[in-house]
Amino acid sequence: MKARIGLVALVLSCLFPLAPAQERTLTKDWPAAEPAAVGLDSAALTALDADIAAGKYGLVDSLLIIRDGKEVMARSYSHDYGQIYGELAKHEGPLNHDVNGPYNYFSAEFHPYYKRGDLHTMQSVSKTVTSITIGSAMSRKEFPADLDAPILKYFDEYKIANLDERKRRITLRNLLTMTAGLEWNEDLPYNDPKNSADVMEATHDWVQYVINQPMAAEPGNVFVYSSGVTQLLSHIFKKATGKNVDEYAAQYLFQPLGIRYHWKHSPTGLPDTEGGLYISAASLAKIGFLFLNNGKWEGKQIVPAEWVKASVTSATKVEDEGRHWGYGFQWWLQPYGKSPEKFAWAARGFGGQELRVVPEYHLIVVLTGWEIIPSPQEPRHDELERVIAAVKRAMP
């Protein structure tokens, strides 16, 4: 299942306008609880922790499990990324066209932790946070409420290549649900130079590159995972509100939740909404808890409940490993158990960034990692099923 990367930029880091990291934490940390106290089988979680530590799930940096608003398990796993990726960091390539800067994905200075601190790269989870920010701006009537309005009014049409009537019909809803119809290939490994996200980040103007792509389908008909269409949302948000997505999120999302962050910008100065966000695993869990509580945080409505519902309602089906996933407004809907109607809400990012929210069990599972090179032996990916099994084992 493809998540996101931020791949390459030809410009050195000194030319990238980088957003400052925010330092204040305004709300308390997660209260801790023993697994049994919130209905989880401790032995099952201990076994999962041991398997992650043994490397069976690849290069995992952290595991965080929240149930009923309490921290049940918080583990971190140390890896020497300077040693693991150090040689690759020296040479330009699909994951490194920015040797000295933040778009060198092998650089231990920028990945997976920003400046070797505690803010972890989120990669495509940035897409989900962008969607949440759009919902917040809509509630304040600062962003267009008509999701079915064409997007080309935010662009200079005379500058757009491959312009046709299908492209004129692309809407905000199409961007949010990855059904824009633009030609794009992000199914290739991210270290393949033909991956569309790689090609995009090798350009100076990412937005222009994306909007110039020829149409491959009628908007709304076909799901195609595209980091590019989320970057279009960065441009549209700035045009509509006069603010960058990261500025708006800082005021109306991160500050109320007490989230410290860093957000990379593209060469033209727009926030990298397809993958530039850095936050901690605990902060990512707060995003999940916000949605678990219909957009409320400590009694305050941060995101409209209607936007939460729409975001995690499947707009299209995606086939993966023989199972039907769903996709909403930049949220994956991950099937679990035997029932085809049971879905966890998932925000996912390149390298192993995973937020899963399971409303049925009031459960949040967060993983971060930095497994970025395809390996002959695919790591395990059944951690969500194992945590859900730990709930069931603890039931009377």
C-alpha positions in Angstrom: 0.0 0.0 0.0 1.6 3.2 -1.1 2.1 5.9 1.4 4.1 9.0 0.9 7.5 10.2 0.5 9.0 13.5 0.0 11.6 12.7 -2.6 14.0 14.9 -4.3 14.8 18.5 -4.8 17.6 19.9 -6.8 18.0 23.0 -4.6 20.3 22.8 -1.6 18.9 23.2 1.8 19.9 26.9 2.1 17.4 27.7 -0.7 14.5 25.9 1.0 12.3 28.1 3.2 11.9 25.9 6.3 9.1 26.6 8.8 10.4 27.0 12.4 9.7 24.3 15.0 7.1 25.3 17.6 8.3 24.7 21.2 5.4 25.1 23.5 3.4 22.2 24.8 0.0 23.4 26.1 -1.7 20.2 27.3 -0.7 17.3 29.5 0.9 14.0 28.4 -1.1 10.8 28.2 -2.0 9.3 31.6 -0.6 5.8 32.0 -2.4 2.6 32.8 -1.6 -1.1 33.0 -2.9 -3.1 30.0 -5.3 -5.1 32.2 -6.8 -1.9 33.7 -8.2 -1.0 30.2 -9.0 -4.4 28.9 -5.8 -5.5 27.1 -3.8 -8.7 27.5 -0.4 -7.8 28.8 1.3 -11.0 27.5 0.1 -10.4 24.0 1.5 -6.8 24.0 4.8 -7.9 25.5 5.2 -10.5 22.7 4.5 -7.8 20.1 7.1 -5.5 21.7 9.7 -8.4 21.6 9.1 -9.1 17.9 9.5 -5.4 17.0 12.7 -5.2 19.1 13.9 -8.4 17.2 13.5 -6.6 13.9 10.6 -8.7 12.6 8.7 -5.5 11.7 11.7 -3.7 10.1 13.2 -0.5 11.3 10.5 0.6 13.8 11.4 3.6 16.0 8.4 3.7 18.3 5.2 1.9 19.3 2.5 3.7 21.3 -0.8 2.1 22.3 -3.7 4.3 23.7 -6.9 2.8 25.0 -9.8 4.8 26.7 -7.5 7.8 26.6 -4.7 6.1 28.6 -1.2 5.2 27.5 -0.9 1.4 27.7 2.4 0.9 26.1 5.1 3.3 24.9 8.3 1.8 23.5 11.1 3.2 21.5 13.7 1.3 19.5 17.1 2.7 18.8 18.7 2.4 15.4 22.0 4.0 14.2 20.7 5.5 11.0 24.0 7.2 10.4 25.5 3.7 10.1 22.6 2.2 8.2 22.2 4.9 5.6 25.4 6.8 5.9 27.0 5.7 2.7 23.8 6.3 0.7 23.6 9.8 2.2 26.8 10.8 0.3 25.5 10.1 -3.2 22.8 11.8 -5.2 19.9 9.6 -6.4 16.1 9.2 -6.3 16.0 9.5 -2.5 18.8 12.0 -2.4 19.0 15.0 -4.8 19.6 17.3 -1.8 22.8 16.0 -0.3 23.2 18.7 2.4 19.5 19.3 3.1 16.2 18.1 4.3 15.3 16.3 1.1 18.2 13.8 1.5 16.2 10.9 3.0 19.3 9.1 4.1 20.6 12.1 6.1 20.5 11.4 9.9 20.3 15.1 10.5 16.8 15.3 8.9 15.5 11.7 9.0 13.8 10.2 10.7 14.2 12.8 13.4 14.4 16.5 12.8 17.8 17.7 13.8 18.2 14.5 15.9 15.5 15.6 18.3 12.2 14.0 19.2 10.1 15.3 16.3 9.7 12.3 13.9 9.1 12.6 10.1 5.4 11.9 9.4 5.7 11.7 5.6 2.2 11.1 4.1 0.5 11.5 7.5 1.1 15.2 6.5 -1.7 14.6 3.9 -4.2 13.7 6.6 -3.2 16.7 8.8 -3.7 18.9 5.7 -7.2 17.6 5.3 -8.0 18.1 9.0 -6.7 21.7 8.7 -9.0 22.3 5.7 -11.9 21.1 7.7 -11.0 23.5 10.5 -10.8 26.4 8.0 -14.1 25.5 6.5 -15.8 25.7 9.9 -14.6 29.3 10.2 -15.8 30.0 6.7 -12.2 30.8 5.7 -12.0 28.1 3.1 -14.5 27.3 0.3 -17.3 25.1 1.6 -18.3 23.8 -1.9 -16.1 20.7 -2.4 -17.6 20.2 -5.8 -16.4 23.5 -7.2 -13.7 23.3 -10.0 -10.2 24.1 -8.8 -8.9 25.9 -11.8 -10.1 29.2 -10.6 -7.1 29.1 -8.2 -4.7 28.8 -11.2 -3.6 30.9 -14.2 -5.1 28.8 -16.9 -2.9 30.2 -19.6 0.1 28.7 -17.8 -1.4 25.2 -17.6 -0.2 22.5 -20.0 -2.5 19.7 -21.3 -5.6 21.8 -20.5 -8.8 20.1 -21.6 -12.4 19.9 -20.4 -11.7 17.0 -18.1 -9.1 19.0 -16.3 -11.5 21.9 -16.0 -13.9 19.5 -14.1 -11.4 18.6 -11.3 -12.8 19.6 -7.9 -11.6 19.9 -4.3 -13.4 16.6 -3.5 -11.4 14.9 -6.3 -8.2 16.1 -4.7 -9.2 15.1 -1.2 -10.2 11.6 -2.4 -7.3 11.0 -4.8 -9.7 10.8 -7.8 -8.4 13.8 -9.8 -7.8 11.8 -13.0 -4.4 13.3 -13.6 -1.7 11.0 -14.9 0.5 9.8 -12.1 2.5 6.7 -11.1 3.4 6.4 -7.5 3.1 2.6 -7.5 6.8 2.2 -8.2 9.3 1.9 -5.3 10.3 5.4 -4.0 13.9 4.7 -4.9 12.9 4.4 -8.6 13.7 7.6 -10.5 10.5 7.1 -12.6 8.2 7.4 -9.6 6.1 10.5 -10.2 6.7 11.8 -6.6 10.4 11.6 -7.2 10.1 13.5 -10.5 7.9 16.1 -8.9 10.4 16.8 -6.1 13.2 17.1 -8.5 11.5 20.2 -10.0 11.5 23.7 -8.6 7.7 24.3 -8.8 5.9 21.2 -7.6 2.5 22.7 -8.1 3.1 23.6 -11.7 4.5 20.2 -12.4 1.4 18.5 -11.0 -1.3 20.7 -12.7 0.6 20.3 -16.0 0.1 16.6 -16.0 -2.1 15.2 -18.8 -5.5 13.7 -17.8 -5.7 9.9 -17.7 -9.3 9.5 -16.5 -12.5 11.5 -15.9 -12.3 13.2 -12.4 -14.1 11.2 -9.7 -13.9 7.8 -11.5 -10.6 6.3 -10.6 -8.5 6.2 -7.4 -4.8 6.9 -8.0 -2.6 7.5 -5.1 -0.9 10.8 -5.7 1.3 13.0 -3.5 1.0 15.6 -6.2 -2.7 16.3 -5.8 -2.2 16.9 -2.1 0.5 19.4 -2.9 -2.2 21.2 -5.1 -4.2 21.6 -1.8 -1.2 23.6 -0.4 -1.5 26.1 -3.2 -5.3 26.3 -3.1 -5.3 26.8 0.7 -2.9 29.7 0.4 -4.9 31.3 -2.4 -8.2 30.9 -0.6 -7.2 31.9 3.0 -4.1 34.0 2.5 -2.3 31.7 5.0 -0.1 28.7 4.6 -1.5 25.4 5.8 1.2 25.1 8.5 0.5 28.6 9.8 -3.2 27.8 10.1 -2.6 24.3 11.6 -0.3 25.9 14.2 -3.0 28.3 15.4 -6.1 26.1 15.2 -4.9 22.6 15.6 -1.4 22.2 17.0 -1.7 24.9 19.7 -5.0 23.6 21.2 -3.7 20.1 21.3 -0.2 21.1 22.6 1.7 19.7 19.6 5.2 20.8 18.9 6.0 20.5 15.2 8.3 21.3 12.3 7.0 21.5 8.7 9.2 21.5 5.6 8.5 23.8 2.7 8.9 23.2 -1.0 11.4 25.3 -3.0 8.7 27.9 -3.9 7.8 28.4 -0.2 4.6 26.4 0.0 4.4 23.9 2.9 5.2 20.4 1.8 1.6 19.1 2.4 2.4 15.8 0.8 5.0 14.8 3.4 6.8 17.6 5.2 5.4 17.4 8.8 7.4 16.3 11.8 5.7 15.6 15.2 6.2 13.1 18.0 4.4 9.7 18.3 2.5 11.1 21.3 1.3 14.0 19.3 0.2 11.8 16.4 -1.9 9.9 18.9 -3.6 13.2 19.8 -4.7 13.5 16.2 -6.3 10.1 16.5 -7.9 10.9 19.8 -9.3 14.1 18.4 -11.1 12.1 15.6 -12.1 9.4 18.1 -14.0 12.1 19.9 -15.7 13.6 16.9 -13.4 16.5 16.6 -13.4 17.6 20.2 -10.4 18.2 22.4 -10.8 18.9 26.2 -14.4 19.9 25.5 -13.7 22.3 22.6 -14.7 21.6 19.1 -11.5 21.8 17.1 -12.7 20.1 13.9 -16.4 20.0 12.9 -18.0 16.6 13.6 -19.4 16.6 10.1 -15.9 16.9 8.7 -14.7 14.0 10.9 -17.5 11.8 9.6 -17.0 12.7 6.0 -13.2 12.2 6.3 -13.5 8.6 7.5 -16.3 7.7 5.2 -15.0 5.8 2.2 -15.3 7.6 -1.1 -13.6 4.9 -3.1 -12.3 1.3 -2.8 -8.7 0.3 -3.0 -7.5 -3.2 -3.5 -4.5 -4.3 -1.4 -3.3 -7.9 -0.8 -6.7 -9.3 -1.6 -8.7 -7.0 0.8 -10.8 -3.9 0.0 -9.5 -0.8 1.8 -11.4 2.4 1.6 -10.2 6.0 1.2 -11.9 9.2 2.5 -10.6 12.7 2.8 -6.8 11.8 2.9 -7.6 9.0 5.4 -7.2 5.3 4.7 -9.9 2.9 5.9 -8.1 -0.3 6.9 -10.1 -3.5 7.1 -9.6 -5.7 10.2 -11.2 -8.9 11.5 -13.4 -11.1 9.3 -16.2 -8.6 8.7 -15.8 -6.6 5.4 -17.6 -3.7 7.2 -15.0 -3.2 9.9 -12.4 -0.5 9.3 -9.8 1.3 11.3 -9.1 4.9 10.4 -5.5 5.1 9.3 -3.0 7.9 8.5 0.0 6.4 6.8 3.4 7.5 5.7 6.5 6.3 3.9 9.1 4.6 6.1 6.6 3.1 8.6 4.5 6.1 9.9 1.2 4.6 11.0 -1.7 6.0 13.0 -4.6 3.6 13.4 -7.8 4.5 15.2 -10.3 1.7 16.0 -13.6 3.3 17.3 -15.1 -0.2 18.1 -12.5 -0.6 20.8 -11.7 3.0 21.6 -8.2 2.1 20.6 -5.3 4.1 19.0 -2.1 2.4 17.8 0.9 4.5 16.6 4.1 3.3 15.0 7.0 5.3 13.6 9.9 4.0 11.7 12.4 4.5 8.8 12.3 1.4 6.6 12.9 3.2 3.3 14.8 0.7 1.1 12.9 -2.3 -0.3 14.3 -5.5 1.1 14.0 -9.1 -0.1 12.3 -10.1 3.1 9.2 -8.0 3.6 8.7 -7.0 7.3 5.5 -8.1 9.1 2.5 -5.7 9.0 0.0 -7.4 11.3 0.6 -5.2 14.4 -2.9 -3.8 14.4 -4.5 -7.3 14.3 -2.2 -8.3 17.2 -3.3 -5.4 19.3 -7.0 -6.0 18.5 -6.4 -9.7 19.5 -4.9 -8.5 22.8 -8.3 -6.7 23.4 -10.2 -9.8 22.7 -8.1 -12.0 24.8 -8.7 -9.8 27.8 -12.5 -9.9 27.3 -14.5 -12.1 29.8 
